[in-house]
Amino acid sequence: MKDVREEIPQVEYGIQDHAAWITMNRPSVLNALSEEMFRGLRKSLIAAMEDDRARSVVISGRGTAFSAGLDIKQVSGFESQSKARSFVYRLVKPFWDTLFNCEKPIISMVNGAAYGAGAEIALASDIVLASTESTFAFSGGRIGALCCISAIVGPLVSNGRRVVEMNLTGEPITAQEAREIGLVNYAVPRGKLLATTKSILEKLSHVSPVSNSSFKRILWDTVSKSALDTAYEQLLRTIISPDFKKGSRAFARKQIPSYYRR
């Protein structure tokens, strides 16, 4: 099928191999998730859901990273609590609602670092392929923020105990370790990542789209609205906290924040 591309701010959207390819496109900042990128990702997912040419969805990152997570420089600059609330409930929540409601199979093709909310996008995808050079970290707590979705999805699709540890320590793991705990399906050399992804797309094409959408309805029905509401409430709590201000300042200075008196 002809490759068709649409320009969306900070995101590339195209149709190829009967799949919608969504590429985060801020390589100079490791595809950090800005407000515009959240809008672009949601718009792209909606386009994929409505596009009859797309049987599946592939999410990837331009350059050497999948995504470094939230754009800390942007998120740390909220002028008021109302602005922070708007960020959570008008950008973050609608994005996740859209991803969870996508009934087409979602593949994350991870080509480098997947940290914070970037790692959560991979975690919440149906199938994850990663280059062996990739690393994963639920690192929000290191800057006083929170990987709120991983607390819900992690125990559902992978080794919940290890996901808890990754959140509480912020420590990264390799692609091979991620495969061993169920966060990643396939860890392959970078040069084989695209071919392996296309192989999975071919396998998906032999399964009924009704069957796959029904399976996903059952899977995500296990995620309660109450749990998601708590996740968004706690994300807001962290990004308006003094710890987040301290952590984001230290991040900007490339320092390690100190949250405890010594």
N, C-alpha and C positions, 0 to 999 in steps of 0.2 A: 504494500500500500504506500502511496505517496506520502512523504513526510510533510505534515502541515503544521506550521508554527504560528502562535499568536503571542504578541507582546503584552505581558502583564508586568506591572512594576516589580522589579527585583526577583521575578520568577519567569522561567521559560515554560511554555506549554506547547506540546506537539503530539501528533498522532503518528505512530510508527509501529509496525508489527502488530496491528490490531490492539494497541495499548496506548493509553494516555501517558506521556512522559512528562513529569513535573520536575523541573530542575531549579533548586534554589540557587540564585545567581548574585551572590555578593562575595566573590572569592577573596577580595582584598581584606575582608574582615571575617574570613572563615565561615561565610554564610550565617553570620549572627542574625537572629530572628528579630527584625525591627517591626514596627507597627505596619509599615508598608508590606513587608514580607508576609506577616500574618494575613493581611487582606488578600495578597496575591495567592497564597496557598489555598485559602478558602475559596476564592474565585475559581482557581484551577480545579479544585476537587469538585465543585459544583458543575463546572464545564464537563469534566470527565464523567460524572454521574449522568448527565443529560446527553452525552455524545454517543450515538448509536455505533460509531466506528470503534469505540473503545470497549474492549471486553474486560480489560484489567487496567490497573494504574501502577506506574513505577515512579517512585520518588527518589531523587538523587541530589547531589550537591556539585556545583561547578568548582573546579580547582582541586585543591589538596585536602579538603575537608567535606564531610557531610554537612554538619552544622555544629558550631561552637555553643549553641544555646541562645538564650536571650541576649539581645544587644544591651549590655549593661550600661553603656554610656547614655543610651536613650532612656532606658527604664529608670535609671537612678535620678533622672532629672525632672520627676513629676513635681509640679508646682503646688499641688494640693492633694488631699486624700481623695477628692472627687475625681481628679484626673487619673489617679491610680485605680480607682474603682472602675472608671470607664475603660481603662486598658484591660482589666480582667474580664469584665462582663460584656464589653462591646467588641473585643478583639480575640482574646484568648479563648473564652468560653464558646463563641460561635465557631471558631476554628475546630476545636475538639468535637463539638456537636456534629459538625459536618463530616469530620473524619470517621466518627463512630457510626454515622448514619449511611456511609457509603457502602452499598451492597455489592459492589464489584471488588474482586480481590485486589488488595494493595500490597505491593512489593516495595520494600526499602532496599535500594542498592547503595550500600555504604562504602564510600571510597576514601575514607580517612577518619579523622576525629569526629565522634558523635557524642557531644557533651550536653548536659543539662536537658533543656527542652528538645534539643536535637536528638539525644538518645531516646527520649520519650516518644518521638515520632517513629523511630525505628521499632521500639518496643510495642507500640500500638498497631503496627502494620501486621498484615497476615503472614507474610513470609519475609525474612530478612536475609539478604546476601551481603557479605562483607569481604573486602580484601583483607588478606592476612596482615597488612600493615595498619589496619584500622584499630582504634581504641574506643572504648565506651566508658562514660562516667555519668552518674547522676550527681552532678557537682553543685547543684544550686545552693546547698547549705553552706558551702565554703565562702560564698559571698553574702550569706544571710538571707538568701531567697529559698526556693523550694521546688523540687520536682514533684508536683502534687499528683500528676497522673500516674506516675510510676508506683505509687502506694496502692493504687487500685488495680492497674493492669498487670503489674509485676507478678503477684501471686497467681494470677489467672493463667498466664502463658509461660512462665519460667520458674526457676527456683526462687520462691519468695523469700527464703531466708537470706540468700545472697543479695537479692535486690535491697532488702532492708539494710544489710551491711554497706552496700554501695552508697545508699543515701546517707546513712549516719556517719560515714567516714569521708565520702566524696572521692574515694580512691578510684582511679581508672583501672579497667581490665583490658586484656588483649582480645582480639577477635576470636582466637581459639578458646580462651576462657569463656567468652560470651556464648560460643557454640555449646560448650560443655554444660552451661547452666540453662540453656534453652532460649536465651535472648536472640541468638542468631541461628538460622537453619544451616547455612553453608558459609564456610570461611575458605576462600580460594585466593590464589595469587592475583594481584591487580590485573595482570594481563588477561586473565580468564574470567574476570568479573562480568563483563558485558555478555560474553557468550553463554555463561551459566545463567544469567538473567533471562536471556532469550530462550534458553532451553526450558526454563520453568514456565515462561509464557506459552510455549508450545504445549506443554503438558496441561496447563490450565484450559487451553482451547478445546480439550477433549471432554470437559466436564460441563454439564448443563448449567447455564447461568441461573436458572431458577433454583437448582439444587444449591449452588454456591451462595446465592443471596439468602436462601432459607437458613443455611448453616450459619451465616453471619448474623442473621436476626436472632437465632438462638444464642449464639456466643455472646453477643453484646447485650442481650437481655439480662444476662447475669450481672451486669454493671448497673447498680441501682442509682436512681436520680438523687437519693439522699447522700450517697457516697460522693457523687460528683459535686453536689452542692457544698459539702464539707470541704472538698478539695479546693474549690474556687475561693471559699471563705478563708481558708488557711493560706492560700497563695497571696491574697490581698493582705492578710495579717502580716506576712513576712515582708512584703515590699514596702510597707509603710512603717516598718519597725526601725528603731535606732541601729539594730544589728545590720540591716541591709545598707543603711547609709555608711556605716563603718566599713562593711565589706566591699561596697562598690568603690569607695574612696581608695581603699587598699589595692583593689584590682586595677584602678586607673594608674596607680603609682608602681604597679608590679611588685607589691609587697604582700606579705602574709598577714591577714587581720588577726587581732587578738580580741577574742570575745569574753575572756575570763580574766579576772584580776589575779596577778601572780604574787 
